[in-house]
Amino acid sequence: MLSGHADAVLCVAFAPASNVLASGSSDGEIKLWDTGNWRTVRTLTGHKDFVQGLTFHPNGKLLVSASFDKSVRCWV
């Protein structure tokens, strides 16, 4: 079952050499998508405000997110 964001998507990032897309939203969540079937692989929570930026490390195993709550988080 597809499970999207509850609010607007503000940023996206592709994992290098992978079929994973990360999307950050004004709902404060980050979703990881398998672009082969467009299913949510994982939902990351912890930001208390809009997610405004996402980037993957070149190895594709680390995701960094920035939020309007003035926090930066690293996700493995």
PDB file of N, CA, C, O and CB in Angstrom:
ATOM      1  N   MET A   1       0.831  -1.174   0.000  1.00  0.00           N
ATOM      2  CA  MET A   1       0.000   0.000   0.000  1.00  0.00           C
ATOM      3  C   MET A   1       0.880   1.243   0.000  1.00  0.00           C
ATOM      4  O   MET A   1       1.822   1.335   0.788  1.00  0.00           O
ATOM      5  CB  MET A   1      -0.948  -0.006   1.204  1.00  0.00           C
ATOM      6  N   LEU A   2       0.588   2.188  -0.865  1.00  0.00           N
ATOM      7  CA  LEU A   2       1.333   3.431  -0.889  1.00  0.00           C
ATOM      8  C   LEU A   2       0.926   4.300   0.292  1.00  0.00           C
ATOM      9  O   LEU A   2      -0.256   4.438   0.609  1.00  0.00           O
ATOM     10  CB  LEU A   2       1.109   4.174  -2.214  1.00  0.00           C
ATOM     11  N   SER A   3       1.917   4.873   0.922  1.00  0.00           N
ATOM     12  CA  SER A   3       1.657   5.710   2.080  1.00  0.00           C
ATOM     13  C   SER A   3       2.470   6.982   1.929  1.00  0.00           C
ATOM     14  O   SER A   3       3.664   6.997   2.227  1.00  0.00           O
ATOM     15  CB  SER A   3       2.002   4.971   3.410  1.00  0.00           C
ATOM     16  N   GLY A   4       1.833   8.051   1.467  1.00  0.00           N
ATOM     17  CA  GLY A   4       2.539   9.293   1.210  1.00  0.00           C
ATOM     18  C   GLY A   4       2.582  10.205   2.415  1.00  0.00           C
ATOM     19  O   GLY A   4       2.155   9.845   3.512  1.00  0.00           O
ATOM     20  N   HIS A   5       3.105  11.393   2.185  1.00  0.00           N
ATOM     21  CA  HIS A   5       3.195  12.404   3.237  1.00  0.00           C
ATOM     22  C   HIS A   5       1.821  13.002   3.522  1.00  0.00           C
ATOM     23  O   HIS A   5       0.939  13.014   2.664  1.00  0.00           O
ATOM     24  CB  HIS A   5       4.187  13.510   2.841  1.00  0.00           C
ATOM     25  N   ALA A   6       1.665  13.491   4.731  1.00  0.00           N
ATOM     26  CA  ALA A   6       0.419  14.140   5.132  1.00  0.00           C
ATOM     27  C   ALA A   6       0.363  15.590   4.651  1.00  0.00           C
ATOM     28  O   ALA A   6      -0.692  16.223   4.693  1.00  0.00           O
ATOM     29  CB  ALA A   6       0.263  14.085   6.651  1.00  0.00           C
ATOM     30  N   ASP A   7       1.518  16.117   4.190  1.00  0.00           N
ATOM     31  CA  ASP A   7       1.580  17.512   3.766  1.00  0.00           C
ATOM     32  C   ASP A   7       2.513  17.634   2.564  1.00  0.00           C
ATOM     33  O   ASP A   7       2.941  16.621   2.012  1.00  0.00           O
ATOM     34  CB  ASP A   7       2.058  18.425   4.929  1.00  0.00           C
ATOM     35  N   ALA A   8       2.827  18.844   2.159  1.00  0.00           N
ATOM     36  CA  ALA A   8       3.612  19.092   0.950  1.00  0.00           C
ATOM     37  C   ALA A   8       5.041  18.566   1.056  1.00  0.00           C
ATOM     38  O   ALA A   8       5.669  18.652   2.111  1.00  0.00           O
ATOM     39  CB  ALA A   8       3.640  20.572   0.652  1.00  0.00           C
ATOM     40  N   VAL A   9       5.544  18.024  -0.047  1.00  0.00           N
ATOM     41  CA  VAL A   9       6.940  17.600  -0.138  1.00  0.00           C
ATOM     42  C   VAL A   9       7.772  18.827  -0.500  1.00  0.00           C
ATOM     43  O   VAL A   9       7.468  19.526  -1.467  1.00  0.00           O
ATOM     44  CB  VAL A   9       7.130  16.444  -1.198  1.00  0.00           C
ATOM     45  N   LEU A  10       8.823  19.086   0.281  1.00  0.00           N
ATOM     46  CA  LEU A  10       9.645  20.280   0.087  1.00  0.00           C
ATOM     47  C   LEU A  10      11.013  19.979  -0.518  1.00  0.00           C
ATOM     48  O   LEU A  10      11.643  20.867  -1.093  1.00  0.00           O
ATOM     49  CB  LEU A  10       9.827  20.985   1.399  1.00  0.00           C
ATOM     50  N   CYS A  11      11.481  18.730  -0.395  1.00  0.00           N
ATOM     51  CA  CYS A  11      12.804  18.396  -0.910  1.00  0.00           C
ATOM     52  C   CYS A  11      12.895  16.900  -1.181  1.00  0.00           C
ATOM     53  O   CYS A  11      12.188  16.098  -0.570  1.00  0.00           O
ATOM     54  CB  CYS A  11      13.903  18.833   0.079  1.00  0.00           C
ATOM     55  N   VAL A  12      13.774  16.541  -2.107  1.00  0.00           N
ATOM     56  CA  VAL A  12      14.013  15.144  -2.442  1.00  0.00           C
ATOM     57  C   VAL A  12      15.500  14.935  -2.679  1.00  0.00           C
ATOM     58  O   VAL A  12      16.228  15.880  -2.982  1.00  0.00           O
ATOM     59  CB  VAL A  12      13.192  14.720  -3.685  1.00  0.00           C
ATOM     60  N   ALA A  13      15.949  13.680  -2.537  1.00  0.00           N
ATOM     61  CA  ALA A  13      17.336  13.311  -2.844  1.00  0.00           C
ATOM     62  C   ALA A  13      17.363  11.846  -3.234  1.00  0.00           C
ATOM     63  O   ALA A  13      16.690  11.014  -2.625  1.00  0.00           O
ATOM     64  CB  ALA A  13      18.287  13.583  -1.629  1.00  0.00           C
ATOM     65  N   PHE A  14      18.157  11.536  -4.267  1.00  0.00           N
ATOM     66  CA  PHE A  14      18.354  10.155  -4.678  1.00  0.00           C
ATOM     67  C   PHE A  14      19.607   9.608  -4.016  1.00  0.00           C
ATOM     68  O   PHE A  14      20.620  10.302  -3.925  1.00  0.00           O
ATOM     69  CB  PHE A  14      18.453  10.042  -6.214  1.00  0.00           C
ATOM     70  N   ALA A  15      19.542   8.366  -3.555  1.00  0.00           N
ATOM     71  CA  ALA A  15      20.722   7.680  -3.034  1.00  0.00           C
ATOM     72  C   ALA A  15      21.585   7.276  -4.220  1.00  0.00           C
ATOM     73  O   ALA A  15      21.068   6.742  -5.202  1.00  0.00           O
ATOM     74  CB  ALA A  15      20.329   6.431  -2.165  1.00  0.00           C
ATOM     75  N   PRO A  16      22.898   7.522  -4.150  1.00  0.00           N
ATOM     76  CA  PRO A  16      23.777   7.148  -5.257  1.00  0.00           C
ATOM     77  C   PRO A  16      23.740   5.639  -5.535  1.00  0.00           C
ATOM     78  O   PRO A  16      23.703   4.826  -4.611  1.00  0.00           O
ATOM     79  CB  PRO A  16      25.208   7.585  -4.955  1.00  0.00           C
ATOM     80  N   ALA A  17      23.751   5.288  -6.806  1.00  0.00           N
ATOM     81  CA  ALA A  17      23.810   3.886  -7.252  1.00  0.00           C
ATOM     82  C   ALA A  17      22.754   3.026  -6.571  1.00  0.00           C
ATOM     83  O   ALA A  17      23.022   1.887  -6.187  1.00  0.00           O
ATOM     84  CB  ALA A  17      25.193   3.303  -6.981  1.00  0.00           C
ATOM     85  N   SER A  18      21.562   3.574  -6.426  1.00  0.00           N
ATOM     86  CA  SER A  18      20.485   2.875  -5.727  1.00  0.00           C
ATOM     87  C   SER A  18      19.155   3.280  -6.346  1.00  0.00           C
ATOM     88  O   SER A  18      19.084   4.217  -7.141  1.00  0.00           O
ATOM     89  CB  SER A  18      20.505   3.188  -4.199  1.00  0.00           C
ATOM     90  N   ASN A  19      18.115   2.567  -5.972  1.00  0.00           N
ATOM     91  CA  ASN A  19      16.779   2.939  -6.426  1.00  0.00           C
ATOM     92  C   ASN A  19      15.980   3.542  -5.274  1.00  0.00           C
ATOM     93  O   ASN A  19      14.756   3.418  -5.229  1.00  0.00           O
ATOM     94  CB  ASN A  19      16.042   1.716  -7.011  1.00  0.00           C
ATOM     95  N   VAL A  20      16.678   4.199  -4.340  1.00  0.00           N
ATOM     96  CA  VAL A  20      16.026   4.814  -3.179  1.00  0.00           C
ATOM     97  C   VAL A  20      15.948   6.327  -3.375  1.00  0.00           C
ATOM     98  O   VAL A  20      16.934   6.986  -3.704  1.00  0.00           O
ATOM     99  CB  VAL A  20      16.793   4.472  -1.867  1.00  0.00           C
ATOM    100  N   LEU A  21      14.752   6.849  -3.163  1.00  0.00           N
ATOM    101  CA  LEU A  21      14.500   8.284  -3.183  1.00  0.00           C
ATOM    102  C   LEU A  21      14.043   8.693  -1.793  1.00  0.00           C
ATOM    103  O   LEU A  21      13.155   8.063  -1.218  1.00  0.00           O
ATOM    104  CB  LEU A  21      13.436   8.667  -4.269  1.00  0.00           C
ATOM    105  N   ALA A  22      14.643   9.745  -1.250  1.00  0.00           N
ATOM    106  CA  ALA A  22      14.211  10.300   0.034  1.00  0.00           C
ATOM    107  C   ALA A  22      13.386  11.545  -0.246  1.00  0.00           C
ATOM    108  O   ALA A  22      13.746  12.352  -1.102  1.00  0.00           O
ATOM    109  CB  ALA A  22      15.434  10.631   0.962  1.00  0.00           C
ATOM    110  N   SER A  23      12.282  11.703   0.472  1.00  0.00           N
ATOM    111  CA  SER A  23      11.465  12.906   0.351  1.00  0.00           C
ATOM    112  C   SER A  23      11.248  13.499   1.736  1.00  0.00           C
ATOM    113  O   SER A  23      10.944  12.785   2.691  1.00  0.00           O
ATOM    114  CB  SER A  23      10.107  12.595  -0.336  1.00  0.00           C
ATOM    115  N   GLY A  24      11.408  14.813   1.829  1.00  0.00           N
ATOM    116  CA  GLY A  24      11.196  15.532   3.082  1.00  0.00           C
ATOM    117  C   GLY A  24       9.985  16.430   2.945  1.00  0.00           C
ATOM    118  O   GLY A  24       9.749  17.014   1.887  1.00  0.00           O
ATOM    119  N   SER A  25       9.221  16.538   4.013  1.00  0.00           N
ATOM    120  CA  SER A  25       7.935  17.205   3.917  1.00  0.00           C
ATOM    121  C   SER A  25       7.717  18.239   5.011  1.00  0.00           C
ATOM    122  O   SER A  25       8.428  18.283   6.015  1.00  0.00           O
ATOM    123  CB  SER A  25       6.840  16.193   3.960  1.00  0.00           C
ATOM    124  N   SER A  26       6.707  19.067   4.778  1.00  0.00           N
ATOM    125  CA  SER A  26       6.298  20.017   5.811  1.00  0.00           C
ATOM    126  C   SER A  26       5.558  19.314   6.944  1.00  0.00           C
ATOM    127  O   SER A  26       5.209  19.953   7.937  1.00  0.00           O
ATOM    128  CB  SER A  26       5.417  21.112   5.208  1.00  0.00           C
ATOM    129  N   ASP A  27       5.311  18.010   6.815  1.00  0.00           N
ATOM    130  CA  ASP A  27       4.756  17.244   7.934  1.00  0.00           C
ATOM    131  C   ASP A  27       5.852  16.829   8.925  1.00  0.00           C
ATOM    132  O   ASP A  27       5.562  16.193   9.938  1.00  0.00           O
ATOM    133  CB  ASP A  27       4.019  15.997   7.410  1.00  0.00           C
ATOM    134  N   GLY A  28       7.129  17.192   8.630  1.00  0.00           N
ATOM    135  CA  GLY A  28       8.246  16.884   9.517  1.00  0.00           C
ATOM    136  C   GLY A  28       8.835  15.506   9.322  1.00  0.00           C
ATOM    137  O   GLY A  28       9.784  15.141  10.015  1.00  0.00           O
ATOM    138  N   GLU A  29       8.295  14.731   8.396  1.00  0.00           N
ATOM    139  CA  GLU A  29       8.765  13.367   8.170  1.00  0.00           C
ATOM    140  C   GLU A  29       9.625  13.273   6.915  1.00  0.00           C
ATOM    141  O   GLU A  29       9.538  14.091   5.999  1.00  0.00           O
ATOM    142  CB  GLU A  29       7.581  12.412   8.061  1.00  0.00           C
ATOM    143  N   ILE A  30      10.455  12.240   6.918  1.00  0.00           N
ATOM    144  CA  ILE A  30      11.235  11.868   5.744  1.00  0.00           C
ATOM    145  C   ILE A  30      10.788  10.465   5.374  1.00  0.00           C
ATOM    146  O   ILE A  30      10.699   9.582   6.228  1.00  0.00           O
ATOM    147  CB  ILE A  30      12.798  11.941   6.012  1.00  0.00           C
ATOM    148  N   LYS A  31      10.513  10.272   4.111  1.00  0.00           N
ATOM    149  CA  LYS A  31      10.134   8.938   3.646  1.00  0.00           C
ATOM    150  C   LYS A  31      11.178   8.463   2.646  1.00  0.00           C
ATOM    151  O   LYS A  31      11.644   9.226   1.799  1.00  0.00           O
ATOM    152  CB  LYS A  31       8.707   8.940   3.007  1.00  0.00           C
ATOM    153  N   LEU A  32      11.535   7.191   2.761  1.00  0.00           N
ATOM    154  CA  LEU A  32      12.428   6.549   1.806  1.00  0.00           C
ATOM    155  C   LEU A  32      11.577   5.674   0.912  1.00  0.00           C
ATOM    156  O   LEU A  32      10.805   4.844   1.393  1.00  0.00           O
ATOM    157  CB  LEU A  32      13.548   5.720   2.521  1.00  0.00           C
ATOM    158  N   TRP A  33      11.720   5.861  -0.397  1.00  0.00           N
ATOM    159  CA  TRP A  33      10.898   5.185  -1.390  1.00  0.00           C
ATOM    160  C   TRP A  33      11.752   4.260  -2.245  1.00  0.00           C
ATOM    161  O   TRP A  33      12.877   4.601  -2.610  1.00  0.00           O
ATOM    162  CB  TRP A  33      10.168   6.204  -2.271  1.00  0.00           C
ATOM    163  N   ASP A  34      11.217   3.100  -2.558  1.00  0.00           N
ATOM    164  CA  ASP A  34      11.803   2.209  -3.550  1.00  0.00           C
ATOM    165  C   ASP A  34      11.220   2.647  -4.889  1.00  0.00           C
ATOM    166  O   ASP A  34      10.023   2.483  -5.126  1.00  0.00           O
ATOM    167  CB  ASP A  34      11.503   0.671  -3.236  1.00  0.00           C
ATOM    168  N   THR A  35      12.052   3.202  -5.762  1.00  0.00           N
ATOM    169  CA  THR A  35      11.534   3.730  -7.025  1.00  0.00           C
ATOM    170  C   THR A  35      11.182   2.629  -8.019  1.00  0.00           C
ATOM    171  O   THR A  35      10.623   2.910  -9.079  1.00  0.00           O
ATOM    172  CB  THR A  35      12.547   4.666  -7.645  1.00  0.00           C
ATOM    173  N   GLY A  36      11.496   1.400  -7.696  1.00  0.00           N
ATOM    174  CA  GLY A  36      11.099   0.293  -8.556  1.00  0.00           C
ATOM    175  C   GLY A  36       9.613   0.012  -8.483  1.00  0.00           C
ATOM    176  O   GLY A  36       8.996  -0.374  -9.476  1.00  0.00           O
ATOM    177  N   ASN A  37       9.030   0.208  -7.291  1.00  0.00           N
ATOM    178  CA  ASN A  37       7.595  -0.058  -7.123  1.00  0.00           C
ATOM    179  C   ASN A  37       6.860   1.092  -6.425  1.00  0.00           C
ATOM    180  O   ASN A  37       5.652   1.013  -6.198  1.00  0.00           O
ATOM    181  CB  ASN A  37       7.398  -1.344  -6.330  1.00  0.00           C
ATOM    182  N   TRP A  38       7.590   2.156  -6.086  1.00  0.00           N
ATOM    183  CA  TRP A  38       7.051   3.347  -5.421  1.00  0.00           C
ATOM    184  C   TRP A  38       6.364   3.025  -4.102  1.00  0.00           C
ATOM    185  O   TRP A  38       5.318   3.588  -3.779  1.00  0.00           O
ATOM    186  CB  TRP A  38       6.077   4.049  -6.334  1.00  0.00           C
ATOM    187  N   ARG A  39       6.956   2.129  -3.359  1.00  0.00           N
ATOM    188  CA  ARG A  39       6.470   1.814  -2.018  1.00  0.00           C
ATOM    189  C   ARG A  39       7.391   2.448  -0.987  1.00  0.00           C
ATOM    190  O   ARG A  39       8.598   2.567  -1.202  1.00  0.00           O
ATOM    191  CB  ARG A  39       6.381   0.278  -1.804  1.00  0.00           C
ATOM    192  N   THR A  40       6.809   2.852   0.129  1.00  0.00           N
ATOM    193  CA  THR A  40       7.596   3.403   1.220  1.00  0.00           C
ATOM    194  C   THR A  40       8.402   2.289   1.868  1.00  0.00           C
ATOM    195  O   THR A  40       7.850   1.278   2.302  1.00  0.00           O
ATOM    196  CB  THR A  40       6.691   4.105   2.259  1.00  0.00           C
ATOM    197  N   VAL A  41       9.710   2.484   1.927  1.00  0.00           N
ATOM    198  CA  VAL A  41      10.608   1.518   2.554  1.00  0.00           C
ATOM    199  C   VAL A  41      10.730   1.804   4.043  1.00  0.00           C
ATOM    200  O   VAL A  41      10.796   0.891   4.866  1.00  0.00           O
ATOM    201  CB  VAL A  41      11.997   1.549   1.886  1.00  0.00           C
ATOM    202  N   ARG A  42      10.759   3.096   4.374  1.00  0.00           N
ATOM    203  CA  ARG A  42      10.967   3.509   5.765  1.00  0.00           C
ATOM    204  C   ARG A  42      10.478   4.941   5.940  1.00  0.00           C
ATOM    205  O   ARG A  42      10.550   5.746   5.012  1.00  0.00           O
ATOM    206  CB  ARG A  42      12.467   3.388   6.169  1.00  0.00           C
ATOM    207  N   THR A  43       9.983   5.253   7.124  1.00  0.00           N
ATOM    208  CA  THR A  43       9.609   6.616   7.487  1.00  0.00           C
ATOM    209  C   THR A  43      10.485   7.046   8.651  1.00  0.00           C
ATOM    210  O   THR A  43      10.566   6.359   9.669  1.00  0.00           O
ATOM    211  CB  THR A  43       8.089   6.719   7.854  1.00  0.00           C
ATOM    212  N   LEU A  44      11.142   8.190   8.492  1.00  0.00           N
ATOM    213  CA  LEU A  44      12.031   8.723   9.522  1.00  0.00           C
ATOM    214  C   LEU A  44      11.348   9.895  10.209  1.00  0.00           C
ATOM    215  O   LEU A  44      10.904  10.836   9.551  1.00  0.00           O
ATOM    216  CB  LEU A  44      13.396   9.158   8.917  1.00  0.00           C
ATOM    217  N   THR A  45      11.268   9.838  11.511  1.00  0.00           N
ATOM    218  CA  THR A  45      10.639  10.907  12.282  1.00  0.00           C
ATOM    219  C   THR A  45      11.619  11.443  13.306  1.00  0.00           C
ATOM    220  O   THR A  45      12.546  10.742  13.713  1.00  0.00           O
ATOM    221  CB  THR A  45       9.354  10.408  12.972  1.00  0.00           C
ATOM    222  N   GLY A  46      11.419  12.672  13.721  1.00  0.00           N
ATOM    223  CA  GLY A  46      12.278  13.271  14.734  1.00  0.00           C
ATOM    224  C   GLY A  46      12.350  14.785  14.617  1.00  0.00           C
ATOM    225  O   GLY A  46      12.517  15.478  15.620  1.00  0.00           O
ATOM    226  N   HIS A  47      12.226  15.301  13.400  1.00  0.00           N
ATOM    227  CA  HIS A  47      12.205  16.753  13.248  1.00  0.00           C
ATOM    228  C   HIS A  47      10.873  17.285  13.767  1.00  0.00           C
ATOM    229  O   HIS A  47       9.832  16.639  13.647  1.00  0.00           O
ATOM    230  CB  HIS A  47      12.427  17.165  11.759  1.00  0.00           C
ATOM    231  N   LYS A  48      10.937  18.481  14.348  1.00  0.00           N
ATOM    232  CA  LYS A  48       9.736  19.081  14.922  1.00  0.00           C
ATOM    233  C   LYS A  48       9.118  20.154  14.014  1.00  0.00           C
ATOM    234  O   LYS A  48       8.138  20.799  14.387  1.00  0.00           O
ATOM    235  CB  LYS A  48      10.065  19.684  16.275  1.00  0.00           C
ATOM    236  N   ASP A  49       9.697  20.339  12.821  1.00  0.00           N
ATOM    237  CA  ASP A  49       9.196  21.336  11.877  1.00  0.00           C
ATOM    238  C   ASP A  49       9.489  20.834  10.458  1.00  0.00           C
ATOM    239  O   ASP A  49       9.936  19.702  10.272  1.00  0.00           O
ATOM    240  CB  ASP A  49       9.855  22.750  12.131  1.00  0.00           C
ATOM    241  N   PHE A  50       9.235  21.680   9.472  1.00  0.00           N
ATOM    242  CA  PHE A  50       9.416  21.305   8.062  1.00  0.00           C
ATOM    243  C   PHE A  50      10.818  20.753   7.815  1.00  0.00           C
ATOM    244  O   PHE A  50      11.795  21.257   8.368  1.00  0.00           O
ATOM    245  CB  PHE A  50       9.161  22.515   7.148  1.00  0.00           C
ATOM    246  N   VAL A  51      10.913  19.726   6.990  1.00  0.00           N
ATOM    247  CA  VAL A  51      12.207  19.246   6.513  1.00  0.00           C
ATOM    248  C   VAL A  51      12.532  20.060   5.264  1.00  0.00           C
ATOM    249  O   VAL A  51      11.795  20.019   4.279  1.00  0.00           O
ATOM    250  CB  VAL A  51      12.189  17.681   6.212  1.00  0.00           C
ATOM    251  N   GLN A  52      13.648  20.803   5.312  1.00  0.00           N
ATOM    252  CA  GLN A  52      13.957  21.740   4.233  1.00  0.00           C
ATOM    253  C   GLN A  52      15.096  21.287   3.333  1.00  0.00           C
ATOM    254  O   GLN A  52      15.292  21.872   2.268  1.00  0.00           O
ATOM    255  CB  GLN A  52      14.293  23.070   4.811  1.00  0.00           C
ATOM    256  N   GLY A  53      15.852  20.270   3.720  1.00  0.00           N
ATOM    257  CA  GLY A  53      16.949  19.824   2.878  1.00  0.00           C
ATOM    258  C   GLY A  53      17.349  18.390   3.176  1.00  0.00           C
ATOM    259  O   GLY A  53      17.293  17.938   4.320  1.00  0.00           O
ATOM    260  N   LEU A  54      17.756  17.674   2.118  1.00  0.00           N
ATOM    261  CA  LEU A  54      18.194  16.288   2.229  1.00  0.00           C
ATOM    262  C   LEU A  54      19.399  16.076   1.331  1.00  0.00           C
ATOM    263  O   LEU A  54      19.471  16.645   0.242  1.00  0.00           O
ATOM    264  CB  LEU A  54      17.052  15.307   1.859  1.00  0.00           C
ATOM    265  N   THR A  55      20.347  15.261   1.780  1.00  0.00           N
ATOM    266  CA  THR A  55      21.448  14.843   0.924  1.00  0.00           C
ATOM    267  C   THR A  55      21.982  13.503   1.413  1.00  0.00           C
ATOM    268  O   THR A  55      22.036  13.242   2.615  1.00  0.00           O
ATOM    269  CB  THR A  55      22.572  15.910   0.902  1.00  0.00           C
ATOM    270  N   PHE A  56      22.371  12.666   0.472  1.00  0.00           N
ATOM    271  CA  PHE A  56      22.984  11.392   0.793  1.00  0.00           C
ATOM    272  C   PHE A  56      24.502  11.520   0.721  1.00  0.00           C
ATOM    273  O   PHE A  56      25.035  12.256  -0.109  1.00  0.00           O
ATOM    274  CB  PHE A  56      22.482  10.289  -0.159  1.00  0.00           C
ATOM    275  N   HIS A  57      25.187  10.800   1.593  1.00  0.00           N
ATOM    276  CA  HIS A  57      26.636  10.645   1.494  1.00  0.00           C
ATOM    277  C   HIS A  57      26.903   9.898   0.188  1.00  0.00           C
ATOM    278  O   HIS A  57      26.052   9.124  -0.251  1.00  0.00           O
ATOM    279  CB  HIS A  57      27.241   9.875   2.750  1.00  0.00           C
ATOM    280  N   PRO A  58      28.054  10.106  -0.441  1.00  0.00           N
ATOM    281  CA  PRO A  58      28.343   9.397  -1.699  1.00  0.00           C
ATOM    282  C   PRO A  58      28.255   7.867  -1.614  1.00  0.00           C
ATOM    283  O   PRO A  58      28.031   7.209  -2.630  1.00  0.00           O
ATOM    284  CB  PRO A  58      29.712   9.771  -2.165  1.00  0.00           C
ATOM    285  N   ASN A  59      28.427   7.299  -0.427  1.00  0.00           N
ATOM    286  CA  ASN A  59      28.309   5.835  -0.308  1.00  0.00           C
ATOM    287  C   ASN A  59      26.849   5.377  -0.260  1.00  0.00           C
ATOM    288  O   ASN A  59      26.574   4.179  -0.320  1.00  0.00           O
ATOM    289  CB  ASN A  59      29.041   5.350   0.948  1.00  0.00           C
ATOM    290  N   GLY A  60      25.914   6.325  -0.152  1.00  0.00           N
ATOM    291  CA  GLY A  60      24.486   6.014  -0.156  1.00  0.00           C
ATOM    292  C   GLY A  60      23.951   5.437   1.140  1.00  0.00           C
ATOM    293  O   GLY A  60      22.767   5.111   1.222  1.00  0.00           O
ATOM    294  N   LYS A  61      24.798   5.302   2.158  1.00  0.00           N
ATOM    295  CA  LYS A  61      24.372   4.675   3.410  1.00  0.00           C
ATOM    296  C   LYS A  61      24.054   5.675   4.517  1.00  0.00           C
ATOM    297  O   LYS A  61      23.552   5.288   5.573  1.00  0.00           O
ATOM    298  CB  LYS A  61      25.436   3.735   3.888  1.00  0.00           C
ATOM    299  N   LEU A  62      24.335   6.938   4.290  1.00  0.00           N
ATOM    300  CA  LEU A  62      24.087   7.978   5.287  1.00  0.00           C
ATOM    301  C   LEU A  62      23.250   9.069   4.634  1.00  0.00           C
ATOM    302  O   LEU A  62      23.584   9.559   3.555  1.00  0.00           O
ATOM    303  CB  LEU A  62      25.427   8.558   5.857  1.00  0.00           C
ATOM    304  N   LEU A  63      22.168   9.444   5.292  1.00  0.00           N
ATOM    305  CA  LEU A  63      21.306  10.528   4.835  1.00  0.00           C
ATOM    306  C   LEU A  63      21.379  11.645   5.864  1.00  0.00           C
ATOM    307  O   LEU A  63      21.281  11.394   7.065  1.00  0.00           O
ATOM    308  CB  LEU A  63      19.830  10.043   4.627  1.00  0.00           C
ATOM    309  N   VAL A  64      21.551  12.875   5.399  1.00  0.00           N
ATOM    310  CA  VAL A  64      21.569  14.041   6.285  1.00  0.00           C
ATOM    311  C   VAL A  64      20.357  14.891   5.946  1.00  0.00           C
ATOM    312  O   VAL A  64      20.061  15.139   4.778  1.00  0.00           O
ATOM    313  CB  VAL A  64      22.903  14.866   6.140  1.00  0.00           C
ATOM    314  N   SER A  65      19.662  15.333   6.987  1.00  0.00           N
ATOM    315  CA  SER A  65      18.475  16.174   6.795  1.00  0.00           C
ATOM    316  C   SER A  65      18.599  17.445   7.625  1.00  0.00           C
ATOM    317  O   SER A  65      19.211  17.458   8.694  1.00  0.00           O
ATOM    318  CB  SER A  65      17.184  15.404   7.178  1.00  0.00           C
ATOM    319  N   ALA A  66      18.003  18.512   7.104  1.00  0.00           N
ATOM    320  CA  ALA A  66      17.960  19.793   7.806  1.00  0.00           C
ATOM    321  C   ALA A  66      16.502  20.227   7.905  1.00  0.00           C
ATOM    322  O   ALA A  66      15.693  19.975   7.012  1.00  0.00           O
ATOM    323  CB  ALA A  66      18.827  20.880   7.072  1.00  0.00           C
ATOM    324  N   SER A  67      16.191  20.892   9.028  1.00  0.00           N
ATOM    325  CA  SER A  67      14.811  21.272   9.289  1.00  0.00           C
ATOM    326  C   SER A  67      14.711  22.725   9.717  1.00  0.00           C
ATOM    327  O   SER A  67      15.681  23.318  10.190  1.00  0.00           O
ATOM    328  CB  SER A  67      14.209  20.374  10.352  1.00  0.00           C
ATOM    329  N   PHE A  68      13.514  23.293   9.542  1.00  0.00           N
ATOM    330  CA  PHE A  68      13.237  24.636  10.038  1.00  0.00           C
ATOM    331  C   PHE A  68      13.273  24.698  11.571  1.00  0.00           C
ATOM    332  O   PHE A  68      13.248  25.788  12.142  1.00  0.00           O
ATOM    333  CB  PHE A  68      11.880  25.108   9.530  1.00  0.00           C
ATOM    334  N   ASP A  69      13.330  23.548  12.238  1.00  0.00           N
ATOM    335  CA  ASP A  69      13.465  23.547  13.701  1.00  0.00           C
ATOM    336  C   ASP A  69      14.914  23.800  14.126  1.00  0.00           C
ATOM    337  O   ASP A  69      15.249  23.685  15.305  1.00  0.00           O
ATOM    338  CB  ASP A  69      12.974  22.206  14.282  1.00  0.00           C
ATOM    339  N   LYS A  70      15.779  24.150  13.149  1.00  0.00           N
ATOM    340  CA  LYS A  70      17.185  24.489  13.362  1.00  0.00           C
ATOM    341  C   LYS A  70      18.018  23.276  13.754  1.00  0.00           C
ATOM    342  O   LYS A  70      19.025  23.410  14.448  1.00  0.00           O
ATOM    343  CB  LYS A  70      17.306  25.554  14.429  1.00  0.00           C
ATOM    344  N   SER A  71      17.600  22.098  13.312  1.00  0.00           N
ATOM    345  CA  SER A  71      18.376  20.889  13.600  1.00  0.00           C
ATOM    346  C   SER A  71      18.835  20.235  12.310  1.00  0.00           C
ATOM    347  O   SER A  71      18.210  20.368  11.258  1.00  0.00           O
ATOM    348  CB  SER A  71      17.550  19.895  14.434  1.00  0.00           C
ATOM    349  N   VAL A  72      19.943  19.528  12.424  1.00  0.00           N
ATOM    350  CA  VAL A  72      20.469  18.685  11.349  1.00  0.00           C
ATOM    351  C   VAL A  72      20.574  17.294  11.926  1.00  0.00           C
ATOM    352  O   VAL A  72      21.079  17.108  13.033  1.00  0.00           O
ATOM    353  CB  VAL A  72      21.865  19.201  10.801  1.00  0.00           C
ATOM    354  N   ARG A  73      20.096  16.317  11.177  1.00  0.00           N
ATOM    355  CA  ARG A  73      20.122  14.930  11.654  1.00  0.00           C
ATOM    356  C   ARG A  73      20.827  14.057  10.629  1.00  0.00           C
ATOM    357  O   ARG A  73      20.742  14.274   9.420  1.00  0.00           O
ATOM    358  CB  ARG A  73      18.686  14.403  11.924  1.00  0.00           C
ATOM    359  N   CYS A  74      21.528  13.058  11.163  1.00  0.00           N
ATOM    360  CA  CYS A  74      22.177  12.039  10.336  1.00  0.00           C
ATOM    361  C   CYS A  74      21.440  10.732  10.548  1.00  0.00           C
ATOM    362  O   CYS A  74      21.194  10.322  11.683  1.00  0.00           O
ATOM    363  CB  CYS A  74      23.699  11.893  10.684  1.00  0.00           C
ATOM    364  N   TRP A  75      21.091  10.086   9.461  1.00  0.00           N
ATOM    365  CA  TRP A  75      20.326   8.840   9.491  1.00  0.00           C
ATOM    366  C   TRP A  75      21.156   7.754   8.810  1.00  0.00           C
ATOM    367  O   TRP A  75      21.706   7.959   7.728  1.00  0.00           O
ATOM    368  CB  TRP A  75      18.930   9.009   8.790  1.00  0.00           C
ATOM    369  N   VAL A  76      21.234   6.604   9.462  1.00  0.00           N
ATOM    370  CA  VAL A  76      21.985   5.476   8.894  1.00  0.00           C
ATOM    371  C   VAL A  76      21.015   4.406   8.484  1.00  0.00           C
ATOM    372  O   VAL A  76      21.425   3.360   7.980  1.00  0.00           O
ATOM    373  CB  VAL A  76      23.021   4.914   9.900  1.00  0.00           C
TER     374      VAL A  76
END
